Amino acid sequence: MNITVKYFAYFKETTGLSEEIIKLESGSSLNELLDIIAKKYNFKKEKNMIISINHDYAKTDAKLKEGDEVAIMLPASGG
């Protein structure tokens, strides 16, 4: 299945991409997708990562389906 991954801030800088399509086995979880991305771009999965699936916040055990859009970002900091 094809999953569109959108990267923001740190992740956009690290990957050099604003988005990409990643192919996964049917029934894969968000955590499995994150493992693939972390290995591909050599970064640690952060506990404070904000992740959404189709514009809704998601937990890493969420199952993905064909055509889902996953966004990955870190919380905004202010000052």
PyMOL Python script that loads the backbone (N, CA, C, O; Angstrom):
from pymol import cmd

cmd.read_pdbstr("""\
ATOM      1  N   MET A   1       0.838  -1.177   0.000  1.00  0.00           N
ATOM      2  CA  MET A   1       0.000   0.000   0.000  1.00  0.00           C
ATOM      3  C   MET A   1       0.881   1.238   0.000  1.00  0.00           C
ATOM      4  O   MET A   1       2.019   1.196   0.470  1.00  0.00           O
ATOM      5  N   ASN A   2       0.363   2.331  -0.522  1.00  0.00           N
ATOM      6  CA  ASN A   2       1.105   3.585  -0.605  1.00  0.00           C
ATOM      7  C   ASN A   2       0.636   4.548   0.476  1.00  0.00           C
ATOM      8  O   ASN A   2      -0.561   4.784   0.636  1.00  0.00           O
ATOM      9  N   ILE A   3       1.592   5.102   1.214  1.00  0.00           N
ATOM     10  CA  ILE A   3       1.323   6.064   2.277  1.00  0.00           C
ATOM     11  C   ILE A   3       2.071   7.350   1.931  1.00  0.00           C
ATOM     12  O   ILE A   3       3.270   7.314   1.653  1.00  0.00           O
ATOM     13  N   THR A   4       1.378   8.474   1.945  1.00  0.00           N
ATOM     14  CA  THR A   4       2.024   9.775   1.740  1.00  0.00           C
ATOM     15  C   THR A   4       2.503  10.277   3.090  1.00  0.00           C
ATOM     16  O   THR A   4       1.720  10.385   4.034  1.00  0.00           O
ATOM     17  N   VAL A   5       3.784  10.581   3.180  1.00  0.00           N
ATOM     18  CA  VAL A   5       4.366  11.093   4.418  1.00  0.00           C
ATOM     19  C   VAL A   5       4.769  12.538   4.188  1.00  0.00           C
ATOM     20  O   VAL A   5       5.509  12.846   3.254  1.00  0.00           O
ATOM     21  N   LYS A   6       4.274  13.429   5.054  1.00  0.00           N
ATOM     22  CA  LYS A   6       4.625  14.854   4.977  1.00  0.00           C
ATOM     23  C   LYS A   6       5.536  15.181   6.152  1.00  0.00           C
ATOM     24  O   LYS A   6       5.255  14.824   7.296  1.00  0.00           O
ATOM     25  N   TYR A   7       6.632  15.867   5.846  1.00  0.00           N
ATOM     26  CA  TYR A   7       7.625  16.221   6.859  1.00  0.00           C
ATOM     27  C   TYR A   7       7.579  17.721   7.132  1.00  0.00           C
ATOM     28  O   TYR A   7       7.419  18.530   6.217  1.00  0.00           O
ATOM     29  N   PHE A   8       7.723  18.077   8.409  1.00  0.00           N
ATOM     30  CA  PHE A   8       7.730  19.479   8.794  1.00  0.00           C
ATOM     31  C   PHE A   8       8.933  19.770   9.688  1.00  0.00           C
ATOM     32  O   PHE A   8       9.398  18.909  10.435  1.00  0.00           O
ATOM     33  N   ALA A   9       9.426  21.013   9.591  1.00  0.00           N
ATOM     34  CA  ALA A   9      10.504  21.551  10.439  1.00  0.00           C
ATOM     35  C   ALA A   9      11.726  20.623  10.437  1.00  0.00           C
ATOM     36  O   ALA A   9      12.292  20.355   9.378  1.00  0.00           O
ATOM     37  N   TYR A  10      12.138  20.131  11.618  1.00  0.00           N
ATOM     38  CA  TYR A  10      13.332  19.295  11.774  1.00  0.00           C
ATOM     39  C   TYR A  10      13.324  18.130  10.784  1.00  0.00           C
ATOM     40  O   TYR A  10      14.347  17.835  10.168  1.00  0.00           O
ATOM     41  N   PHE A  11      12.190  17.476  10.631  1.00  0.00           N
ATOM     42  CA  PHE A  11      12.114  16.301   9.766  1.00  0.00           C
ATOM     43  C   PHE A  11      12.247  16.684   8.289  1.00  0.00           C
ATOM     44  O   PHE A  11      12.812  15.929   7.498  1.00  0.00           O
ATOM     45  N   LYS A  12      11.734  17.838   7.930  1.00  0.00           N
ATOM     46  CA  LYS A  12      11.900  18.325   6.563  1.00  0.00           C
ATOM     47  C   LYS A  12      13.363  18.634   6.290  1.00  0.00           C
ATOM     48  O   LYS A  12      13.875  18.338   5.210  1.00  0.00           O
ATOM     49  N   GLU A  13      14.037  19.229   7.270  1.00  0.00           N
ATOM     50  CA  GLU A  13      15.464  19.529   7.124  1.00  0.00           C
ATOM     51  C   GLU A  13      16.292  18.250   7.063  1.00  0.00           C
ATOM     52  O   GLU A  13      17.225  18.149   6.267  1.00  0.00           O
ATOM     53  N   THR A  14      15.956  17.279   7.898  1.00  0.00           N
ATOM     54  CA  THR A  14      16.717  16.030   7.970  1.00  0.00           C
ATOM     55  C   THR A  14      16.572  15.195   6.699  1.00  0.00           C
ATOM     56  O   THR A  14      17.550  14.638   6.201  1.00  0.00           O
ATOM     57  N   THR A  15      15.349  15.113   6.179  1.00  0.00           N
ATOM     58  CA  THR A  15      15.108  14.287   4.992  1.00  0.00           C
ATOM     59  C   THR A  15      15.398  15.026   3.697  1.00  0.00           C
ATOM     60  O   THR A  15      15.671  14.403   2.671  1.00  0.00           O
ATOM     61  N   GLY A  16      15.339  16.358   3.740  1.00  0.00           N
ATOM     62  CA  GLY A  16      15.480  17.147   2.522  1.00  0.00           C
ATOM     63  C   GLY A  16      14.239  17.113   1.660  1.00  0.00           C
ATOM     64  O   GLY A  16      14.275  17.507   0.495  1.00  0.00           O
ATOM     65  N   LEU A  17      13.136  16.641   2.229  1.00  0.00           N
ATOM     66  CA  LEU A  17      11.880  16.508   1.494  1.00  0.00           C
ATOM     67  C   LEU A  17      10.734  17.136   2.268  1.00  0.00           C
ATOM     68  O   LEU A  17      10.758  17.170   3.498  1.00  0.00           O
ATOM     69  N   SER A  18       9.745  17.625   1.567  1.00  0.00           N
ATOM     70  CA  SER A  18       8.535  18.063   2.249  1.00  0.00           C
ATOM     71  C   SER A  18       7.519  16.919   2.301  1.00  0.00           C
ATOM     72  O   SER A  18       6.668  16.868   3.188  1.00  0.00           O
ATOM     73  N   GLU A  19       7.624  16.006   1.335  1.00  0.00           N
ATOM     74  CA  GLU A  19       6.773  14.812   1.371  1.00  0.00           C
ATOM     75  C   GLU A  19       7.329  13.734   0.453  1.00  0.00           C
ATOM     76  O   GLU A  19       8.125  14.000  -0.447  1.00  0.00           O
ATOM     77  N   GLU A  20       6.883  12.510   0.712  1.00  0.00           N
ATOM     78  CA  GLU A  20       7.244  11.375  -0.137  1.00  0.00           C
ATOM     79  C   GLU A  20       6.195  10.291   0.019  1.00  0.00           C
ATOM     80  O   GLU A  20       5.409  10.310   0.965  1.00  0.00           O
ATOM     81  N   ILE A  21       6.183   9.362  -0.894  1.00  0.00           N
ATOM     82  CA  ILE A  21       5.293   8.210  -0.810  1.00  0.00           C
ATOM     83  C   ILE A  21       6.133   7.001  -0.440  1.00  0.00           C
ATOM     84  O   ILE A  21       7.159   6.723  -1.060  1.00  0.00           O
ATOM     85  N   ILE A  22       5.679   6.286   0.584  1.00  0.00           N
ATOM     86  CA  ILE A  22       6.382   5.095   1.042  1.00  0.00           C
ATOM     87  C   ILE A  22       5.448   3.896   0.883  1.00  0.00           C
ATOM     88  O   ILE A  22       4.280   3.944   1.268  1.00  0.00           O
ATOM     89  N   LYS A  23       5.982   2.835   0.314  1.00  0.00           N
ATOM     90  CA  LYS A  23       5.214   1.601   0.127  1.00  0.00           C
ATOM     91  C   LYS A  23       5.393   0.706   1.350  1.00  0.00           C
ATOM     92  O   LYS A  23       6.511   0.480   1.814  1.00  0.00           O
ATOM     93  N   LEU A  24       4.277   0.205   1.861  1.00  0.00           N
ATOM     94  CA  LEU A  24       4.277  -0.677   3.037  1.00  0.00           C
ATOM     95  C   LEU A  24       3.437  -1.910   2.760  1.00  0.00           C
ATOM     96  O   LEU A  24       2.608  -1.930   1.851  1.00  0.00           O
ATOM     97  N   GLU A  25       3.672  -2.936   3.566  1.00  0.00           N
ATOM     98  CA  GLU A  25       2.828  -4.124   3.523  1.00  0.00           C
ATOM     99  C   GLU A  25       1.440  -3.754   4.037  1.00  0.00           C
ATOM    100  O   GLU A  25       1.317  -2.925   4.939  1.00  0.00           O
ATOM    101  N   SER A  26       0.415  -4.348   3.485  1.00  0.00           N
ATOM    102  CA  SER A  26      -0.945  -4.117   3.954  1.00  0.00           C
ATOM    103  C   SER A  26      -1.046  -4.467   5.437  1.00  0.00           C
ATOM    104  O   SER A  26      -0.513  -5.488   5.874  1.00  0.00           O
ATOM    105  N   GLY A  27      -1.724  -3.629   6.206  1.00  0.00           N
ATOM    106  CA  GLY A  27      -1.901  -3.879   7.639  1.00  0.00           C
ATOM    107  C   GLY A  27      -0.772  -3.355   8.512  1.00  0.00           C
ATOM    108  O   GLY A  27      -0.759  -3.606   9.717  1.00  0.00           O
ATOM    109  N   SER A  28       0.180  -2.630   7.924  1.00  0.00           N
ATOM    110  CA  SER A  28       1.304  -2.096   8.694  1.00  0.00           C
ATOM    111  C   SER A  28       0.820  -1.018   9.667  1.00  0.00           C
ATOM    112  O   SER A  28      -0.198  -0.363   9.445  1.00  0.00           O
ATOM    113  N   SER A  29       1.579  -0.860  10.741  1.00  0.00           N
ATOM    114  CA  SER A  29       1.243   0.151  11.743  1.00  0.00           C
ATOM    115  C   SER A  29       2.055   1.421  11.517  1.00  0.00           C
ATOM    116  O   SER A  29       3.035   1.434  10.772  1.00  0.00           O
ATOM    117  N   LEU A  30       1.630   2.464  12.167  1.00  0.00           N
ATOM    118  CA  LEU A  30       2.357   3.726  12.130  1.00  0.00           C
ATOM    119  C   LEU A  30       3.763   3.539  12.672  1.00  0.00           C
ATOM    120  O   LEU A  30       4.712   4.118  12.143  1.00  0.00           O
ATOM    121  N   ASN A  31       3.908   2.744  13.710  1.00  0.00           N
ATOM    122  CA  ASN A  31       5.223   2.482  14.294  1.00  0.00           C
ATOM    123  C   ASN A  31       6.160   1.824  13.282  1.00  0.00           C
ATOM    124  O   ASN A  31       7.346   2.150  13.237  1.00  0.00           O
ATOM    125  N   GLU A  32       5.646   0.913  12.483  1.00  0.00           N
ATOM    126  CA  GLU A  32       6.464   0.268  11.448  1.00  0.00           C
ATOM    127  C   GLU A  32       6.914   1.293  10.404  1.00  0.00           C
ATOM    128  O   GLU A  32       8.054   1.255   9.941  1.00  0.00           O
ATOM    129  N   LEU A  33       6.017   2.203  10.041  1.00  0.00           N
ATOM    130  CA  LEU A  33       6.383   3.265   9.114  1.00  0.00           C
ATOM    131  C   LEU A  33       7.481   4.139   9.710  1.00  0.00           C
ATOM    132  O   LEU A  33       8.446   4.473   9.022  1.00  0.00           O
ATOM    133  N   LEU A  34       7.347   4.510  10.971  1.00  0.00           N
ATOM    134  CA  LEU A  34       8.346   5.346  11.633  1.00  0.00           C
ATOM    135  C   LEU A  34       9.699   4.649  11.703  1.00  0.00           C
ATOM    136  O   LEU A  34      10.736   5.295  11.549  1.00  0.00           O
ATOM    137  N   ASP A  35       9.701   3.332  11.935  1.00  0.00           N
ATOM    138  CA  ASP A  35      10.958   2.572  11.949  1.00  0.00           C
ATOM    139  C   ASP A  35      11.657   2.669  10.593  1.00  0.00           C
ATOM    140  O   ASP A  35      12.872   2.862  10.532  1.00  0.00           O
ATOM    141  N   ILE A  36      10.901   2.538   9.520  1.00  0.00           N
ATOM    142  CA  ILE A  36      11.463   2.612   8.168  1.00  0.00           C
ATOM    143  C   ILE A  36      12.061   3.995   7.908  1.00  0.00           C
ATOM    144  O   ILE A  36      13.173   4.117   7.395  1.00  0.00           O
ATOM    145  N   ILE A  37      11.313   5.024   8.269  1.00  0.00           N
ATOM    146  CA  ILE A  37      11.774   6.400   8.046  1.00  0.00           C
ATOM    147  C   ILE A  37      13.009   6.700   8.890  1.00  0.00           C
ATOM    148  O   ILE A  37      13.970   7.291   8.397  1.00  0.00           O
ATOM    149  N   ALA A  38      12.987   6.297  10.158  1.00  0.00           N
ATOM    150  CA  ALA A  38      14.121   6.556  11.057  1.00  0.00           C
ATOM    151  C   ALA A  38      15.390   5.879  10.529  1.00  0.00           C
ATOM    152  O   ALA A  38      16.472   6.465  10.568  1.00  0.00           O
ATOM    153  N   LYS A  39      15.255   4.655  10.040  1.00  0.00           N
ATOM    154  CA  LYS A  39      16.411   3.936   9.497  1.00  0.00           C
ATOM    155  C   LYS A  39      16.889   4.581   8.196  1.00  0.00           C
ATOM    156  O   LYS A  39      18.091   4.748   7.985  1.00  0.00           O
ATOM    157  N   LYS A  40      15.948   4.939   7.329  1.00  0.00           N
ATOM    158  CA  LYS A  40      16.282   5.513   6.024  1.00  0.00           C
ATOM    159  C   LYS A  40      17.024   6.838   6.160  1.00  0.00           C
ATOM    160  O   LYS A  40      17.954   7.110   5.401  1.00  0.00           O
ATOM    161  N   TYR A  41      16.612   7.676   7.139  1.00  0.00           N
ATOM    162  CA  TYR A  41      17.190   9.006   7.284  1.00  0.00           C
ATOM    163  C   TYR A  41      18.066   9.154   8.525  1.00  0.00           C
ATOM    164  O   TYR A  41      18.525  10.252   8.839  1.00  0.00           O
ATOM    165  N   ASN A  42      18.296   8.047   9.226  1.00  0.00           N
ATOM    166  CA  ASN A  42      19.217   8.012  10.359  1.00  0.00           C
ATOM    167  C   ASN A  42      18.878   9.043  11.447  1.00  0.00           C
ATOM    168  O   ASN A  42      19.708   9.872  11.821  1.00  0.00           O
ATOM    169  N   PHE A  43      17.636   8.965  11.942  1.00  0.00           N
ATOM    170  CA  PHE A  43      17.294   9.796  13.087  1.00  0.00           C
ATOM    171  C   PHE A  43      16.553   8.955  14.119  1.00  0.00           C
ATOM    172  O   PHE A  43      15.993   7.907  13.797  1.00  0.00           O
ATOM    173  N   LYS A  44      16.556   9.428  15.364  1.00  0.00           N
ATOM    174  CA  LYS A  44      15.883   8.727  16.451  1.00  0.00           C
ATOM    175  C   LYS A  44      14.408   9.092  16.456  1.00  0.00           C
ATOM    176  O   LYS A  44      14.025  10.229  16.180  1.00  0.00           O
ATOM    177  N   LYS A  45      13.592   8.095  16.779  1.00  0.00           N
ATOM    178  CA  LYS A  45      12.176   8.385  16.972  1.00  0.00           C
ATOM    179  C   LYS A  45      12.053   9.130  18.296  1.00  0.00           C
ATOM    180  O   LYS A  45      12.479   8.628  19.337  1.00  0.00           O
ATOM    181  N   GLU A  46      11.480  10.306  18.259  1.00  0.00           N
ATOM    182  CA  GLU A  46      11.338  11.147  19.431  1.00  0.00           C
ATOM    183  C   GLU A  46      10.010  10.864  20.134  1.00  0.00           C
ATOM    184  O   GLU A  46       8.978  10.692  19.485  1.00  0.00           O
ATOM    185  N   LYS A  47      10.049  10.819  21.468  1.00  0.00           N
ATOM    186  CA  LYS A  47       8.818  10.600  22.211  1.00  0.00           C
ATOM    187  C   LYS A  47       7.843  11.757  22.045  1.00  0.00           C
ATOM    188  O   LYS A  47       6.629  11.571  22.128  1.00  0.00           O
ATOM    189  N   ASN A  48       8.378  12.954  21.810  1.00  0.00           N
ATOM    190  CA  ASN A  48       7.502  14.118  21.700  1.00  0.00           C
ATOM    191  C   ASN A  48       7.122  14.450  20.265  1.00  0.00           C
ATOM    192  O   ASN A  48       6.648  15.551  19.985  1.00  0.00           O
ATOM    193  N   MET A  49       7.327  13.500  19.353  1.00  0.00           N
ATOM    194  CA  MET A  49       6.923  13.716  17.968  1.00  0.00           C
ATOM    195  C   MET A  49       5.403  13.859  17.904  1.00  0.00           C
ATOM    196  O   MET A  49       4.667  13.160  18.600  1.00  0.00           O
ATOM    197  N   ILE A  50       4.959  14.765  17.067  1.00  0.00           N
ATOM    198  CA  ILE A  50       3.527  14.880  16.801  1.00  0.00           C
ATOM    199  C   ILE A  50       3.275  14.225  15.451  1.00  0.00           C
ATOM    200  O   ILE A  50       3.902  14.562  14.447  1.00  0.00           O
ATOM    201  N   ILE A  51       2.345  13.285  15.454  1.00  0.00           N
ATOM    202  CA  ILE A  51       2.075  12.528  14.238  1.00  0.00           C
ATOM    203  C   ILE A  51       0.573  12.531  13.998  1.00  0.00           C
ATOM    204  O   ILE A  51      -0.221  12.315  14.913  1.00  0.00           O
ATOM    205  N   SER A  52       0.208  12.776  12.763  1.00  0.00           N
ATOM    206  CA  SER A  52      -1.205  12.706  12.419  1.00  0.00           C
ATOM    207  C   SER A  52      -1.398  11.771  11.231  1.00  0.00           C
ATOM    208  O   SER A  52      -0.521  11.606  10.383  1.00  0.00           O
ATOM    209  N   ILE A  53      -2.567  11.177  11.206  1.00  0.00           N
ATOM    210  CA  ILE A  53      -2.991  10.377  10.056  1.00  0.00           C
ATOM    211  C   ILE A  53      -4.254  11.042   9.530  1.00  0.00           C
ATOM    212  O   ILE A  53      -5.259  11.144  10.234  1.00  0.00           O
ATOM    213  N   ASN A  54      -4.186  11.487   8.296  1.00  0.00           N
ATOM    214  CA  ASN A  54      -5.324  12.159   7.668  1.00  0.00           C
ATOM    215  C   ASN A  54      -5.846  13.317   8.526  1.00  0.00           C
ATOM    216  O   ASN A  54      -7.054  13.480   8.697  1.00  0.00           O
ATOM    217  N   HIS A  55      -4.923  14.109   9.058  1.00  0.00           N
ATOM    218  CA  HIS A  55      -5.198  15.327   9.818  1.00  0.00           C
ATOM    219  C   HIS A  55      -5.739  15.078  11.224  1.00  0.00           C
ATOM    220  O   HIS A  55      -6.203  16.021  11.865  1.00  0.00           O
ATOM    221  N   ASP A  56      -5.695  13.847  11.726  1.00  0.00           N
ATOM    222  CA  ASP A  56      -6.094  13.530  13.096  1.00  0.00           C
ATOM    223  C   ASP A  56      -4.879  12.998  13.841  1.00  0.00           C
ATOM    224  O   ASP A  56      -4.159  12.139  13.333  1.00  0.00           O
ATOM    225  N   TYR A  57      -4.649  13.517  15.062  1.00  0.00           N
ATOM    226  CA  TYR A  57      -3.528  13.023  15.862  1.00  0.00           C
ATOM    227  C   TYR A  57      -3.645  11.517  16.025  1.00  0.00           C
ATOM    228  O   TYR A  57      -4.744  10.978  16.151  1.00  0.00           O
ATOM    229  N   ALA A  58      -2.487  10.838  16.021  1.00  0.00           N
ATOM    230  CA  ALA A  58      -2.492   9.376  16.042  1.00  0.00           C
ATOM    231  C   ALA A  58      -1.444   8.840  17.008  1.00  0.00           C
ATOM    232  O   ALA A  58      -0.424   9.479  17.267  1.00  0.00           O
ATOM    233  N   LYS A  59      -1.720   7.655  17.532  1.00  0.00           N
ATOM    234  CA  LYS A  59      -0.755   6.920  18.352  1.00  0.00           C
ATOM    235  C   LYS A  59       0.010   5.977  17.442  1.00  0.00           C
ATOM    236  O   LYS A  59      -0.465   5.607  16.368  1.00  0.00           O
ATOM    237  N   THR A  60       1.205   5.590  17.885  1.00  0.00           N
ATOM    238  CA  THR A  60       2.080   4.807  17.016  1.00  0.00           C
ATOM    239  C   THR A  60       1.562   3.397  16.732  1.00  0.00           C
ATOM    240  O   THR A  60       2.036   2.754  15.796  1.00  0.00           O
ATOM    241  N   ASP A  61       0.607   2.904  17.511  1.00  0.00           N
ATOM    242  CA  ASP A  61       0.072   1.563  17.242  1.00  0.00           C
ATOM    243  C   ASP A  61      -1.070   1.587  16.222  1.00  0.00           C
ATOM    244  O   ASP A  61      -1.620   0.537  15.889  1.00  0.00           O
ATOM    245  N   ALA A  62      -1.429   2.764  15.726  1.00  0.00           N
ATOM    246  CA  ALA A  62      -2.511   2.884  14.745  1.00  0.00           C
ATOM    247  C   ALA A  62      -2.154   2.122  13.468  1.00  0.00           C
ATOM    248  O   ALA A  62      -1.010   2.153  13.015  1.00  0.00           O
ATOM    249  N   LYS A  63      -3.133   1.448  12.902  1.00  0.00           N
ATOM    250  CA  LYS A  63      -2.958   0.732  11.638  1.00  0.00           C
ATOM    251  C   LYS A  63      -3.171   1.693  10.474  1.00  0.00           C
ATOM    252  O   LYS A  63      -4.041   2.563  10.519  1.00  0.00           O
ATOM    253  N   LEU A  64      -2.373   1.522   9.449  1.00  0.00           N
ATOM    254  CA  LEU A  64      -2.465   2.367   8.263  1.00  0.00           C
ATOM    255  C   LEU A  64      -3.229   1.647   7.165  1.00  0.00           C
ATOM    256  O   LEU A  64      -3.297   0.418   7.133  1.00  0.00           O
ATOM    257  N   LYS A  65      -3.804   2.442   6.264  1.00  0.00           N
ATOM    258  CA  LYS A  65      -4.494   1.860   5.116  1.00  0.00           C
ATOM    259  C   LYS A  65      -4.096   2.602   3.847  1.00  0.00           C
ATOM    260  O   LYS A  65      -3.589   3.723   3.902  1.00  0.00           O
ATOM    261  N   GLU A  66      -4.325   1.981   2.737  1.00  0.00           N
ATOM    262  CA  GLU A  66      -3.968   2.544   1.430  1.00  0.00           C
ATOM    263  C   GLU A  66      -4.421   3.997   1.322  1.00  0.00           C
ATOM    264  O   GLU A  66      -5.569   4.329   1.620  1.00  0.00           O
ATOM    265  N   GLY A  67      -3.496   4.860   0.887  1.00  0.00           N
ATOM    266  CA  GLY A  67      -3.818   6.252   0.636  1.00  0.00           C
ATOM    267  C   GLY A  67      -3.765   7.168   1.839  1.00  0.00           C
ATOM    268  O   GLY A  67      -4.009   8.367   1.701  1.00  0.00           O
ATOM    269  N   ASP A  68      -3.449   6.639   3.033  1.00  0.00           N
ATOM    270  CA  ASP A  68      -3.362   7.501   4.214  1.00  0.00           C
ATOM    271  C   ASP A  68      -2.291   8.557   4.021  1.00  0.00           C
ATOM    272  O   ASP A  68      -1.309   8.348   3.310  1.00  0.00           O
ATOM    273  N   GLU A  69      -2.501   9.711   4.676  1.00  0.00           N
ATOM    274  CA  GLU A  69      -1.518  10.784   4.690  1.00  0.00           C
ATOM    275  C   GLU A  69      -1.031  10.932   6.124  1.00  0.00           C
ATOM    276  O   GLU A  69      -1.817  11.203   7.032  1.00  0.00           O
ATOM    277  N   VAL A  70       0.273  10.752   6.321  1.00  0.00           N
ATOM    278  CA  VAL A  70       0.887  10.848   7.642  1.00  0.00           C
ATOM    279  C   VAL A  70       1.743  12.096   7.679  1.00  0.00           C
ATOM    280  O   VAL A  70       2.566  12.319   6.791  1.00  0.00           O
ATOM    281  N   ALA A  71       1.548  12.919   8.714  1.00  0.00           N
ATOM    282  CA  ALA A  71       2.370  14.116   8.902  1.00  0.00           C
ATOM    283  C   ALA A  71       3.206  13.926  10.166  1.00  0.00           C
ATOM    284  O   ALA A  71       2.714  13.450  11.189  1.00  0.00           O
ATOM    285  N   ILE A  72       4.479  14.307  10.073  1.00  0.00           N
ATOM    286  CA  ILE A  72       5.414  14.135  11.185  1.00  0.00           C
ATOM    287  C   ILE A  72       6.038  15.484  11.515  1.00  0.00           C
ATOM    288  O   ILE A  72       6.569  16.164  10.638  1.00  0.00           O
ATOM    289  N   MET A  73       5.967  15.866  12.792  1.00  0.00           N
ATOM    290  CA  MET A  73       6.540  17.148  13.224  1.00  0.00           C
ATOM    291  C   MET A  73       6.877  17.093  14.712  1.00  0.00           C
ATOM    292  O   MET A  73       6.482  16.165  15.418  1.00  0.00           O
ATOM    293  N   LEU A  74       7.604  18.088  15.169  1.00  0.00           N
ATOM    294  CA  LEU A  74       7.873  18.251  16.585  1.00  0.00           C
ATOM    295  C   LEU A  74       6.969  19.382  17.100  1.00  0.00           C
ATOM    296  O   LEU A  74       6.535  20.235  16.325  1.00  0.00           O
ATOM    297  N   PRO A  75       6.691  19.384  18.404  1.00  0.00           N
ATOM    298  CA  PRO A  75       5.857  20.461  18.942  1.00  0.00           C
ATOM    299  C   PRO A  75       6.507  21.817  18.709  1.00  0.00           C
ATOM    300  O   PRO A  75       7.731  21.943  18.710  1.00  0.00           O
ATOM    301  N   ALA A  76       5.672  22.822  18.511  1.00  0.00           N
ATOM    302  CA  ALA A  76       6.185  24.184  18.357  1.00  0.00           C
ATOM    303  C   ALA A  76       6.669  24.684  19.698  1.00  0.00           C
ATOM    304  O   ALA A  76       6.079  24.390  20.738  1.00  0.00           O
ATOM    305  N   SER A  77       7.751  25.443  19.665  1.00  0.00           N
ATOM    306  CA  SER A  77       8.243  26.026  20.915  1.00  0.00           C
ATOM    307  C   SER A  77       8.119  27.533  20.798  1.00  0.00           C
ATOM    308  O   SER A  77       8.255  28.114  19.721  1.00  0.00           O
ATOM    309  N   GLY A  78       7.867  28.126  21.907  1.00  0.00           N
ATOM    310  CA  GLY A  78       7.700  29.569  21.900  1.00  0.00           C
ATOM    311  C   GLY A  78       8.686  30.236  22.839  1.00  0.00           C
ATOM    312  O   GLY A  78       9.477  29.577  23.513  1.00  0.00           O
ATOM    313  N   GLY A  79       8.623  31.505  22.867  1.00  0.00           N
ATOM    314  CA  GLY A  79       9.541  32.172  23.766  1.00  0.00           C
ATOM    315  C   GLY A  79       9.429  33.665  23.659  1.00  0.00           C
ATOM    316  O   GLY A  79      10.140  34.390  24.355  1.00  0.00           O
TER     317      GLY A  79
END
""", "prot")
cmd.dss("prot")
cmd.show_as("cartoon", "prot")
cmd.util.cbc("prot")
cmd.orient("prot")
